[in-house]
Amino acid sequence: MWVAPAKLNGFSFINRGIGNQTSTQVLGRFEQHILPLNTDIIVVQVGINDLKAIPLFPQQKATIISNCKANIQQIVARSLNRDATVILTTIFPIGPVPLIRQPFWSPDVAQAVKEVNAYLYSLKAKNVLILDAYSLLDENQQVQSQYVYDTLHINRRGYKALNQELTKMLSTWLIDNSINNS
């Protein structure tokens, strides 16, 4: 659902995101769908579809979180092996949980989001940048109301806010890269 930033000189965007995919699914198609593009930058937004399963399998909470982290680490490692810069977006906070979903929901999801986001920061390096979507969109540990689409998704305004931050990051990356290559 993330539309590329408009009019960002020096960049072209290829969206390989597929809705509802878990980090396992993204990792499974990574070699075939992403790496052949030979991109300089790979933006990774993944994780919530793993973590939303916690209420259904509460006894597997630790495994779900661990697998999510391991898959993200593998996506980053494979990207870096191709000399790409990785921009990891933190998982944004969840939106309000509607009454119909509440019997199948758990506050453990929000806690898992925080745990995985902390892990994402541990991956930060010269070629691994963090776009802190959580802080950008957060209001009292939920997505700000003007950005809510539903419990797990943000609306067009939310993606516009992410694009503003992504544009800043990419502009800085372009300047830094041109300085380092001159």
C-alpha atoms as a printed R data frame, in Angstrom:
    type eleno elety resid chain resno       x       y      z
1   ATOM     1    CA   MET     A     1   0.000   0.000  0.000
2   ATOM     2    CA   TRP     A     2   3.081   2.259  0.162
3   ATOM     3    CA   VAL     A     3   3.204   4.482 -2.931
4   ATOM     4    CA   ALA     A     4   6.677   5.747 -3.869
5   ATOM     5    CA   PRO     A     5   7.607   9.336 -3.031
6   ATOM     6    CA   ALA     A     6   6.776  11.739 -5.837
7   ATOM     7    CA   LYS     A     7   9.445  13.597 -7.767
8   ATOM     8    CA   LEU     A     8  12.548  12.455 -5.957
9   ATOM     9    CA   ASN     A     9  15.399  13.185 -8.351
10  ATOM    10    CA   GLY     A    10  18.130  10.580 -8.586
11  ATOM    11    CA   PHE     A    11  15.902   7.653 -7.626
12  ATOM    12    CA   SER     A    12  13.497   5.283 -9.295
13  ATOM    13    CA   PHE     A    13  11.327   2.998 -7.193
14  ATOM    14    CA   ILE     A    14  10.316  -0.603 -7.720
15  ATOM    15    CA   ASN     A    15   7.797  -1.805 -5.155
16  ATOM    16    CA   ARG     A    16   8.167  -5.494 -4.352
17  ATOM    17    CA   GLY     A    17   5.908  -5.417 -1.311
18  ATOM    18    CA   ILE     A    18   3.081  -7.931 -1.191
19  ATOM    19    CA   GLY     A    19   0.320  -7.425  1.361
20  ATOM    20    CA   ASN     A    20  -0.169  -9.896  4.209
21  ATOM    21    CA   GLN     A    21   3.235 -11.521  3.792
22  ATOM    22    CA   THR     A    22   5.235 -12.607  6.804
23  ATOM    23    CA   SER     A    23   8.973 -12.157  7.086
24  ATOM    24    CA   THR     A    24   9.335 -15.862  6.217
25  ATOM    25    CA   GLN     A    25   7.495 -15.302  2.945
26  ATOM    26    CA   VAL     A    26   9.514 -12.180  2.113
27  ATOM    27    CA   LEU     A    27  12.755 -14.026  2.822
28  ATOM    28    CA   GLY     A    28  11.567 -16.969  0.710
29  ATOM    29    CA   ARG     A    29  11.111 -14.820 -2.386
30  ATOM    30    CA   PHE     A    30  13.979 -12.418 -1.719
31  ATOM    31    CA   GLU     A    31  16.567 -14.085 -3.992
32  ATOM    32    CA   GLN     A    32  14.166 -14.232 -6.917
33  ATOM    33    CA   HIS     A    33  12.150 -11.001 -6.576
34  ATOM    34    CA   ILE     A    34  14.498  -8.450 -5.060
35  ATOM    35    CA   LEU     A    35  18.171  -9.281 -5.551
36  ATOM    36    CA   PRO     A    36  18.065  -9.565 -9.375
37  ATOM    37    CA   LEU     A    37  17.122  -5.875 -9.481
38  ATOM    38    CA   ASN     A    38  20.685  -4.978 -8.355
39  ATOM    39    CA   THR     A    39  19.437  -1.956 -6.456
40  ATOM    40    CA   ASP     A    40  21.579   0.428 -4.465
41  ATOM    41    CA   ILE     A    41  18.976   0.732 -1.710
42  ATOM    42    CA   ILE     A    42  16.457  -1.757 -0.356
43  ATOM    43    CA   VAL     A    43  13.671  -0.468  1.886
44  ATOM    44    CA   VAL     A    44  12.365  -3.202  4.196
45  ATOM    45    CA   GLN     A    45   9.009  -2.876  5.907
46  ATOM    46    CA   VAL     A    46   8.144  -6.217  7.472
47  ATOM    47    CA   GLY     A    47   7.134  -7.847 10.740
48  ATOM    48    CA   ILE     A    48   3.579  -7.034 11.764
49  ATOM    49    CA   ASN     A    49   2.130  -9.955  9.807
50  ATOM    50    CA   ASP     A    50   4.341 -12.285 11.854
51  ATOM    51    CA   LEU     A    51   3.428 -10.676 15.160
52  ATOM    52    CA   LYS     A    52  -0.325 -10.513 14.565
53  ATOM    53    CA   ALA     A    53  -0.346 -14.332 14.935
54  ATOM    54    CA   ILE     A    54   0.647 -14.142 18.616
55  ATOM    55    CA   PRO     A    55  -2.961 -14.009 19.922
56  ATOM    56    CA   LEU     A    56  -3.780 -17.145 17.920
57  ATOM    57    CA   PHE     A    57  -0.696 -19.026 19.145
58  ATOM    58    CA   PRO     A    58   0.208 -17.474 22.518
59  ATOM    59    CA   GLN     A    59   2.338 -20.480 23.497
60  ATOM    60    CA   GLN     A    60   4.524 -19.765 20.441
61  ATOM    61    CA   LYS     A    61   5.036 -16.065 21.178
62  ATOM    62    CA   ALA     A    62   8.777 -16.334 21.797
63  ATOM    63    CA   THR     A    63   9.279 -18.442 18.666
64  ATOM    64    CA   ILE     A    64   7.237 -16.056 16.504
65  ATOM    65    CA   ILE     A    65   9.304 -13.087 17.694
66  ATOM    66    CA   SER     A    66  12.581 -14.970 17.351
67  ATOM    67    CA   ASN     A    67  11.775 -16.143 13.822
68  ATOM    68    CA   CYS     A    68  10.746 -12.635 12.809
69  ATOM    69    CA   LYS     A    69  14.058 -11.216 14.040
70  ATOM    70    CA   ALA     A    70  16.080 -13.988 12.363
71  ATOM    71    CA   ASN     A    71  14.293 -13.488  9.044
72  ATOM    72    CA   ILE     A    72  14.866  -9.740  9.124
73  ATOM    73    CA   GLN     A    73  18.532 -10.323  9.937
74  ATOM    74    CA   GLN     A    74  18.792 -12.643  6.913
75  ATOM    75    CA   ILE     A    75  17.107 -10.086  4.634
76  ATOM    76    CA   VAL     A    76  19.589  -7.465  5.812
77  ATOM    77    CA   ALA     A    77  22.584  -9.807  5.427
78  ATOM    78    CA   ARG     A    78  21.576 -10.833  1.897
79  ATOM    79    CA   SER     A    79  21.095  -7.183  0.946
80  ATOM    80    CA   LEU     A    80  24.480  -6.205  2.337
81  ATOM    81    CA   ASN     A    81  26.131  -9.115  0.512
82  ATOM    82    CA   ARG     A    82  24.989  -7.422 -2.711
83  ATOM    83    CA   ASP     A    83  26.446  -4.080 -1.524
84  ATOM    84    CA   ALA     A    84  23.015  -2.509 -1.128
85  ATOM    85    CA   THR     A    85  22.175  -0.009  1.562
86  ATOM    86    CA   VAL     A    86  19.220  -1.169  3.651
87  ATOM    87    CA   ILE     A    87  16.593   1.134  5.095
88  ATOM    88    CA   LEU     A    88  14.695  -0.756  7.780
89  ATOM    89    CA   THR     A    89  11.412   0.767  8.807
90  ATOM    90    CA   THR     A    90  10.404   0.100 12.347
91  ATOM    91    CA   ILE     A    91   7.014  -1.529 12.744
92  ATOM    92    CA   PHE     A    92   4.504   1.208 13.380
93  ATOM    93    CA   PRO     A    93   2.150   1.011 16.350
94  ATOM    94    CA   ILE     A    94  -1.140  -0.741 15.880
95  ATOM    95    CA   GLY     A    95  -4.376   1.147 15.449
96  ATOM    96    CA   PRO     A    96  -7.479   0.737 17.571
97  ATOM    97    CA   VAL     A    97  -8.641  -2.870 17.832
98  ATOM    98    CA   PRO     A    98 -12.302  -3.076 16.803
99  ATOM    99    CA   LEU     A    99 -14.727  -4.880 19.088
100 ATOM   100    CA   ILE     A   100 -15.149  -7.766 16.651
101 ATOM   101    CA   ARG     A   101 -11.383  -8.437 16.707
102 ATOM   102    CA   GLN     A   102 -10.847  -7.983 20.455
103 ATOM   103    CA   PRO     A   103 -11.636 -11.607 21.432
104 ATOM   104    CA   PHE     A   104  -8.814 -12.662 19.095
105 ATOM   105    CA   TRP     A   105  -6.331  -9.967 20.069
106 ATOM   106    CA   SER     A   106  -3.710  -9.539 22.747
107 ATOM   107    CA   PRO     A   107  -1.661  -6.650 24.130
108 ATOM   108    CA   ASP     A   108   1.284  -9.013 23.567
109 ATOM   109    CA   VAL     A   109   1.303  -7.855 19.925
110 ATOM   110    CA   ALA     A   110   2.126  -4.269 20.918
111 ATOM   111    CA   GLN     A   111   4.836  -5.533 23.259
112 ATOM   112    CA   ALA     A   112   6.269  -7.732 20.491
113 ATOM   113    CA   VAL     A   113   6.322  -4.736 18.135
114 ATOM   114    CA   LYS     A   114   8.460  -2.852 20.645
115 ATOM   115    CA   GLU     A   115  10.786  -5.844 21.073
116 ATOM   116    CA   VAL     A   116  11.296  -6.319 17.329
117 ATOM   117    CA   ASN     A   117  11.787  -2.566 16.852
118 ATOM   118    CA   ALA     A   118  14.509  -2.573 19.508
119 ATOM   119    CA   TYR     A   119  16.137  -5.433 17.615
120 ATOM   120    CA   LEU     A   120  15.980  -3.460 14.362
121 ATOM   121    CA   TYR     A   121  17.998  -0.712 16.022
122 ATOM   122    CA   SER     A   122  20.638  -3.293 16.953
123 ATOM   123    CA   LEU     A   123  21.133  -3.893 13.211
124 ATOM   124    CA   LYS     A   124  21.885  -0.223 12.507
125 ATOM   125    CA   ALA     A   125  25.242   0.174 10.761
126 ATOM   126    CA   LYS     A   126  26.955   2.225  8.058
127 ATOM   127    CA   ASN     A   127  24.811   0.646  5.345
128 ATOM   128    CA   VAL     A   128  21.784  -0.184  7.507
129 ATOM   129    CA   LEU     A   129  19.648   2.857  8.207
130 ATOM   130    CA   ILE     A   130  16.562   2.990 10.412
131 ATOM   131    CA   LEU     A   131  13.427   4.864  9.420
132 ATOM   132    CA   ASP     A   132  11.613   5.154 12.742
133 ATOM   133    CA   ALA     A   133   8.038   4.773 11.546
134 ATOM   134    CA   TYR     A   134   6.907   3.919 15.075
135 ATOM   135    CA   SER     A   135   7.925   7.266 16.574
136 ATOM   136    CA   LEU     A   136   6.795   9.183 13.509
137 ATOM   137    CA   LEU     A   137   3.254   7.771 13.628
138 ATOM   138    CA   ASP     A   138   2.849   7.120 17.379
139 ATOM   139    CA   GLU     A   139   0.430   8.759 19.767
140 ATOM   140    CA   ASN     A   140   0.045   7.070 23.141
141 ATOM   141    CA   GLN     A   141   1.339   3.757 21.739
142 ATOM   142    CA   GLN     A   142  -1.190   3.693 18.892
143 ATOM   143    CA   VAL     A   143  -1.124   5.080 15.382
144 ATOM   144    CA   GLN     A   144  -2.187   8.717 15.390
145 ATOM   145    CA   SER     A   145  -5.859   8.956 14.433
146 ATOM   146    CA   GLN     A   146  -5.177  10.956 11.261
147 ATOM   147    CA   TYR     A   147  -2.989   8.068  9.986
148 ATOM   148    CA   VAL     A   148  -5.258   5.114 10.855
149 ATOM   149    CA   TYR     A   149  -6.675   2.898  8.144
150 ATOM   150    CA   ASP     A   150  -7.338  -0.115 10.386
151 ATOM   151    CA   THR     A   151  -5.684  -2.022 13.220
152 ATOM   152    CA   LEU     A   152  -2.613  -3.031 11.197
153 ATOM   153    CA   HIS     A   153  -2.513  -0.515  8.354
154 ATOM   154    CA   ILE     A   154  -1.996   3.186  7.896
155 ATOM   155    CA   ASN     A   155  -3.821   5.382  5.410
156 ATOM   156    CA   ARG     A   156  -2.563   7.606  2.588
157 ATOM   157    CA   ARG     A   157  -1.676  10.398  5.024
158 ATOM   158    CA   GLY     A   158   0.384   7.957  7.077
159 ATOM   159    CA   TYR     A   159   2.337   6.896  4.013
160 ATOM   160    CA   LYS     A   160   2.777  10.553  3.059
161 ATOM   161    CA   ALA     A   161   4.396  11.136  6.461
162 ATOM   162    CA   LEU     A   162   6.649   8.105  5.893
163 ATOM   163    CA   ASN     A   163   7.542   9.398  2.430
164 ATOM   164    CA   GLN     A   164   8.560  12.766  3.845
165 ATOM   165    CA   GLU     A   165  10.961  11.015  6.217
166 ATOM   166    CA   LEU     A   166  12.150   8.592  3.524
167 ATOM   167    CA   THR     A   167  12.794  11.506  1.163
168 ATOM   168    CA   LYS     A   168  15.006  13.177  3.786
169 ATOM   169    CA   MET     A   169  16.914   9.930  4.322
170 ATOM   170    CA   LEU     A   170  17.396   9.306  0.601
171 ATOM   171    CA   SER     A   171  18.500  12.878 -0.054
172 ATOM   172    CA   THR     A   172  21.089  12.577  2.706
173 ATOM   173    CA   TRP     A   173  22.192   9.183  1.357
174 ATOM   174    CA   LEU     A   174  22.605  10.648 -2.143
175 ATOM   175    CA   ILE     A   175  24.732  13.516 -0.851
176 ATOM   176    CA   ASP     A   176  26.846  11.212  1.339
177 ATOM   177    CA   ASN     A   177  27.319   8.750 -1.523
178 ATOM   178    CA   SER     A   178  28.372  11.441 -4.000
179 ATOM   179    CA   ILE     A   179  30.901  12.800 -1.483
180 ATOM   180    CA   ASN     A   180  32.307   9.325 -0.794
181 ATOM   181    CA   ASN     A   181  32.570   8.505 -4.513
182 ATOM   182    CA   SER     A   182  34.265  11.738 -5.565
